[in-house]
Amino acid sequence: MYLIELSGISKSFPGVKALDDVQFNLKAGEVHALLGENGAGKSTLMKIISGIYHRDSGSYRLDGNELEELTPKTAQELGIAIIHQELNMCTDLTVAENMFLGRESHLHGLIKQKEMNRQAKAVLDELKIDIDPTTVVKTLPVSKQQMVEIAKALSTKARILIMDEPTSALTEREIVELFRIIRDLKQQGCAIVYISHRLDELKEITDRVSIFRDGRYVATRNFSETTLDEIIAMMIGREIKEKFPHMSVAKGAKLMGVSNLCSGIVKNVSFELFAGEIIGLSGLMGAGRTELVRAIFGAEPIEDGQISLDGEVISIRHPLDAIRHGIVLGPEDRKKQGLCTELSIRENVGLANLDRVCNRWGVVRSGVEKELTGRAIKDLRIKTPSGEQTAKNLSGGNQQKVVLGKWLVRDAKIVIFDEPTRGIDVASKVEIYNIMNELKTKGIGVLFVSSEMPEVMGMSDRILVMCNGRITGNLISKETTQDEILRCATQFTVQ
């Protein structure tokens, strides 16, 4: 008997049918991976299971009993908890206050703070998560906030736990710890739905896998009886022959020189970037990679050092300076820093190109704005009904393409990507890689940050390794190894 059984589930939003007659089932004490490209309908189905969305049609059974429409509260009462891909925290509250938000302990109308702290510590200790429950959440790194989300879900005594991209912000060590927690939960009979685009990690924990494509159910398999190549083929409807389609292009003239740059934790960083070259920035979390690219883009103050472009020293005090010089950045957090999610694709493209779309009186020329938007949609193959689609209604991969598209229509000289493939599917990753290759062929210099070592090695011409804010390795990609990169990444680590 299945713990959860759904059949004939359909759900539509304006302009798109997110789910079309899909099915899904879940057993107690199993990890069931739900896979598919961005926009396949995975998160939509999970939001139906957890009461966030109402289904348009179909049946939903829990413990064999037919369920009517749920709310998030009633789903929680039934033992269903969801950990969203985008963290859902009140960052000014403490860990304990977040864990028991809406379920606070009261006495005569007063919150029993000490009791909540004690209960939170008990849950954290049980999971072997070393976080003080009195810590204010905004002071924690994203990886620790993710662990708090997991503890919060489990504090509800959930029988069914839905994890949507839980490892996207975790270090390798924290992923190992998460998998230990998942195995413990399985032994206790907890059923886990696991959504991830990191397919290689599935072999560690997965019992069964279900694949969706374009809002439709494709298949369910025992994970041990299928291969990753078969799963990918079912996800996208075709075989991907090359995960990292690296293209060799003759290196051109020096585009950018960075000399002894200092900014926050970044200390005395120097390197050169040539036309038609892709440089990958590697290193452990906190190494200073994001801080470096944000300083080059003008989003962080440069305390010392200089940047030259085409042989001339330039001054970058804020992002507008960088943009005027042809340096653009696709930031790490696309929703908070790269997009206005409540605006349309057209409006997002227009905001990044006001100098082009506005006339001399500051009035937006709608024809120019639409032309640039159409160009971005076509060149990056953004899946959307039109340029008027609201950004928040796009899949993660297509949101990332909008972030890139709004800059690429500017004909930039240097394009910086910070974690460009985080949280997107295999096929969308290959499309991003192909965009990088297209930039190379146009003589554009590409600098990209990635926490995935195979990606850095597969797509870079050179790899700059950072540790403690410094460059500790300048490696030729095809001549190096993961061990060498890791040695450089830990060269200045304090023991």
N, C-alpha and C positions, 0 to 999 in steps of 0.2 A: 504493500500500500504506500502511495506517495504522500508525503507531508503536504506538498502543494501541487495542484494540478490545474493548469489553465489550458483552455482549448477555444479556438475560434475567436481569439482576441483581435479586435480592430480598434484603431485610434487615429483620428485625423485632426490636423491643425490647419489654419488658413493657408491654402496653397500647397499643402503637402499631406500625403497619407503616410503617417509614421509607422503604423502597424497594419498588416493586411492578413487576417485570418491565421494568426500564429498560434503555436502551442509551446508549452514548457512544463516540465515537472521536476520535482526536487524530492530527494530522499533524506531522511534523518541521518545525521552522521556522515554526510558526503560533502565534498567540494565539487560543485558543478560550475565549470567555466562557461560563460556566455560570451561568444566571440562574433565579430563582424566588423566591417569597415565603419568609419564615422558616418552616422546617418542611417545605420542598419536597423535601428529601433531598440537597441539593447537597453539604454538608459530609460527610454519611454516605458518599456515593459516593467522595469524594476520600480519605476515611480507608480505604476498601476498596482503592483504587488504591495507597495508600502503606503498606498492610500493618497499619494500626492496628486495623481491624475485619476480620472474616472474613465473606464473603458466605454467605447461606443457600442460594442457588442461582444459576445462571447461569455463563457462560463469560467468561474473562479472557485475552486474547492480548496479548503484547508481542513486537514484531518478527515477528508471524505465528505465534509459538509459544505453545501453551496453557500457562498458569501455574496451578500449584496454589496453596494458601494461602500468602500472604506474611507475613513479620514486618517490622516497621520496619527491622530491620538488613538483611534480604535485599533489601527494596525499595531501600534506599540503595545496596547493592552493585550493583543493576541500573540505577542512575542516576536514581532517583526521589526527589525532595525536596519537602517540603511546608512552607509558611510558614503557620502557623495564625493565625486571627483574634485569638485570645488569645495574647499573647506567652508564649513558653516558654523563659525565660532563668533561669540561675542568677545572680541579681543581685549576689551577693557575690564573684563571680569576674570576672576581666578579660574584655575583648572577645576576646582571643586564646584564652583558656581556654574561653570559651563556644563559639567557632567550631570548636574541635577537641576538644570534650568527647567522650570515648570513642574518640578517634582521635589521642591525644597522641603526640608524638615522644618515644621513650625511648632511653636509653643506660645499660646495666647497671642497669636498674630505676629510673633517675632520669629525671624529665621534663626534656626539653631546652627550657626556657622561652624562651631566646633564639631558638632555631630556630622555635618556634611563633609567636613575635612577628614574626619575619621573614616567615614564610609568610602570616600574617594580614595584615600590611601590604601584601604583594604583591597579595593578593586585593582589599583595600580600595582600593589605588591603581589597580588595573585597572578597578574600578567607579567610580573618581573619587569615593570616599566619604572625606571628610576627618575621620577618627576615629583617635585614637591607640590601637593595639592593647593597650597596657598600662593603659588606663583601666578602672576598676571599673564594671561595667554600671549599677549602681544610681545612679551619679552622672550618667548620661546622661538627657536628656529622652526621653519615650516615642517621639517621632519618630525619634531617633537609634537607639534600641533596635530599632525596626522595620528600619532600614537594616542593623544588625548581623545580624538574622535573615536578611535577604536574602543578605548576604555569607556567612553560615554555610552556607546552603543551596548556594550556588554553589561554596563551597570543596570540596564533595564531588564536583565535576565532573559535576553533574547534567545528564542529557539531557532530563529531564522535570521542570519546575518548576511546582508548584501554589501559587498565591497566593490566600489566602482573606481578602478585605477588606484588601488591603495598604495602601490609602490612608486608612483610617479615622482614623489618628492623625498624618497627615502635613500639613504646610503646603502651600500652593499651589506654592511654589518647590521643595519636596522632591518633590511629585508630578511636576513637570516633569522632575526629575532621575531619578525612578524610571522614567518612560516612556522616557527616553533609554537607561537600562540595559536595559529590555525590548526596545527596537529593536535594540540591539547583540546581545543574546542571540539574537534571531530570525535575524539575519544569520549567526550562528555555528551555526545549525541546532537550537538549543534549542527544545523544544515547551513552551508555557506554557498552563496552565489558569488562567483568571482569574475569580474570583468577586467580585462587587461589587454593592452596591445603589445606587451612584452611576452611574446609567445614562448621564448626559451625558458622562462621561469615556471611555466605551467607544469613541467614534468616533476617538479618538486612536491606538488601538493594535490594535483587534479585527479579526480576519479572519473568524471564524465565531462563531455563537452558538447554544447549545442551551438550551432552556427546559424546566424541570421544574415540575410543579404537584401538590401533595398526594402526593408520593412517586412520581409517574408521569412518564414521558417524554412531552413534548408535541410538540416539533419541533426541527429544526436548520436554520438559515438562514445564507447568506452575509450578513455584517453590512451590506455595501454595498447589498444588495438588499432591505432591510427598513427600517422606521421604528421609532422609540422607542415611538410609540403602539401599533403592532402588537405589539411585544415585551411591553409592559405588559398589553395585552389577553390575550395568550397566557399570561402569568404568573399572572394573577388570574381569568381566565375571563370578564372583563367589561371594559368601557371605563371609565376614570376620567376624568370630565368636568372635574374641577377639582383641581389638585394642591394648592392652598392654599385651603381652604374658609373664608376669613376671614368672620367674622360681626360685623356692626356692632351694638353694644349701647350704650345711653345710659350715659355715665360717671356713677357714683354718688359718694358721699362719699369723702373721703380715708381710706384704710385705714391706710397705713403711711407714715411719714416717716423718712428716713435723713439725718442731719445731721453733716457733717464726720467721717465714719467713717474711722478708720485701723486697719489690721490688716496687718502684714507689708508687702508691696509696695503695698497699697491705701492711698492717701493722700487725705484730705479729700474723700471722696465724699459727695455730697448729692443726693437725689432724692425724689420722692413717688410713691406707687402708689395708684390709686383703685379703688373697687369696680367690677367688670365691665370692668377694663382689662387688656390684655396688653402688657407691656413686654418687648422683646427686648434682650438684652445682646450687642453685637457688638464685635469687635476682633480683632487678630492674636493668635496663640499667645503666651502670656506677658504679656498685657495686664493680667491681674488679675481677669478675669471670675469664674473659679471661686473664687478666693480671696475675692472680695466676697460671693458667695452663701453660701459656707461660714461666713464671719464672721457674716452675718445669722442663720444657722441655729445658731450657737454652736459650730461644729466647728473654728473658728479663733479665737484670743483677740482681743477688741476692745481696742485700745490707747488709743483716744480716740474722741470723738464719741458720738452717742446715736441710739437707735431709738425711735420712738413708734408706738403702735398705737391706733387710734380716738381720737387726740388726747392720749393719756397716754404719758409716757416709761416704757419698760419696761427691765428688766435681763435681758440674755441672756448667761450665762456658759458654758453648755454646751447641747447639743441638747435636753435635757429641758425647759429653760426655754422654748425656742422652741416645742416641741411643745405645752406647756401653754398657750401664748398663741395657738395655732392657726396656727403657721408651720411648714410641712413642706417637705422637700427630697428630690427624686429625684436622687441623685448622678450624677456623670459616669461612674464605673466601677461599673456595676450589679452585676457579679459580686463585686468586692472590697468595695464599700462599701454596696451596696443590698440584697443578698440573702445568706442563708445557703443556698448552693446544695445542700448535703447534706440540708437539711430540706424538708418538704413545703410546698405553698402555704399550707395551713392554719397550719402552725407559723410561717411567715414573717409572715402576717397577725397571728397571735396575739402574736408578739414585739413588734410595733410598737404593740400595743394592750393591754398587760398590765393597765393601769389599768381597762380595760373588761371584759376577759375573766376577771379574777381576783376572787374574793369577798374579804371583809374579812380572811380568814385566809390569803390568798395562794394559794388553790387555784384552778386553772384550771376555769372553767365551760365544759365542752366544747360545750354547746348554744349558748352565746353565740359561742364561737369559730367554730363551724361556720356560724352565721347570718351573721357578718361576712364569712367566706370566701365563702359563697354569694353574698352581695351584691356582693363585689368581682368574682367570676367573671362574674356576670350583667351588671353595669353596664359592665364593661370588655371584655366578650365575650372572655374568656381561653379559648383553645382547649386543653382538658385533659379527660382522662377523668373526673377528680374532683379535689376539693381535697386529696386525699392524694398526688397526683403530686409527685415530687421535683422541686424547682426546676431542677436541672441538666439534667433531661430535657426541659425546655421549649425551644422555639425562642427566638431572641434577642428577637423582638417580644413574645412572650408573657411572657418574663422581665421585660421592661420594664413590661408591664402589671401584673405582680405588685408591682413596686417602687412603682408609682403607686397601685395598688389598696389596699395596706396602709395608705396615708396617707389616701386619699380617703374611706374609711369613717369617718374621724374628724370629718368635717364641718369641715375646716380653713377659715380665713379667707384665708390666703395660701399659694399653692402655688408652689414654686420648682422648675423643671426645669433640669438641667444636661446639655446635649447629649442631649435625650430621644429623638431619632431616629437616633442614631449606630448603625450596624451593623444597621438593620432595613429591611425591604423597603418598596416604594412604598405598598402597600395598608395596611400597619401604620402607616406614617407618617400617612396620612390619618386613620386611627382615632385616633392620638394628637392630631392637630389638632382632631378633632371633640370629644375629651375637653376640650381647652382651651376650645373654644367653649361646651361645656356648663357649665364652671366660670364662664365670663363671665356666662352667663344667670342663674346663681345668685347673682351679686353678689360672687363671689370674685375676688381680685386675683391675677394670674399674672405671674411673672417667669421668663423662660427664657433660658438661654445657648445659643447655637448658632454653629458655625463656618461654616455654610452661609448665605451672604448672601441668596440667593433665599428661603430659609425664613424668615429674620428679617424681610425686607421683606413677605413674603406673609402672615405670621400675626400680626405685631405691630400694635398701635395706635400706640405710640411706640417709638423705638429709642434706647437709651443706648449710645453708642460709647465704649470705653475704650482708653487707651493709656498704658503705663508706670504702671499703678495708678491713673490718674485718669480722670474722665469728661470727654471732649473733644467730645462732641456729644450733644444732646438733640433728636431729629428726629421729625417726624411721618411715619409710614411712607409714606402715600400721596402725600406731597409731596416725598419725597427720591429720590435716585438712588444707585446703587452707587458711582459716582465720589465723591459727597459723603461717603458712609460711609467709603470708603477714605481720603479726605483726613483725616477726623477720626481714623481708626485709626492714622495715621502722624504725627500732629501733634507729639508729643513724642518721636518716635523719635530716638535718638542716632545721628548719621551717622558 
